[in-house]
Amino acid sequence: MMGISGFEPIFLVGLDVVREEHGPVLAALGGRRLTRFALVRFVEDGDWFADCPVVLDFDGVQVEICHWKFDEVSIGWNSIDTTAAIGGWEDAERTPAWSSADERLASFLGQELREVALLEWRPASRHDLADGTLAVEFVFDTGRFHIANALDENSIDVGDAHPDFVRHPLVRRTA
């Protein structure tokens, strides 16, 4: 999909479904360091292609987050090869490529992840198209960021989430 090696998204909808499918593995990332990240940018101008997955590596465990449509999110694990060229764009005017350049995420490199939470958009007006969409929040000692649905693409926001997000912390299971 999108010419990305290893990217085979399974899009899910709703807090309960996403928490059931990915909650324990997301929570288990706690205590690991963010060692690498990758976004798709266009070679010609460096613009971020926000339709493609955001790839985060926590000490060798790679999580791949991609939002689609109004309410769908795919969370993948260790499947995308960010060293491989992105194919299928030979006739396009722009060339996508993996990049580790992003000032929002760069400040978190090397930091230990303290907590992961799912954020559920629940605005006062229930007539909001984004009602019920999910974001994945990553919390470190020095701050936090979340990857949210920007209505058919990803967004990356640093700092506290908007007050209309309901926060659902994911708890690590201990033996």
Summary of the structure (lengths in Angstrom):
residues: 175
radius of gyration: 15.8
end to end distance: 37.9
largest distance: 52.9
contacts: 510
relative contact order: 0.23
helix: 10%
strand: 40%
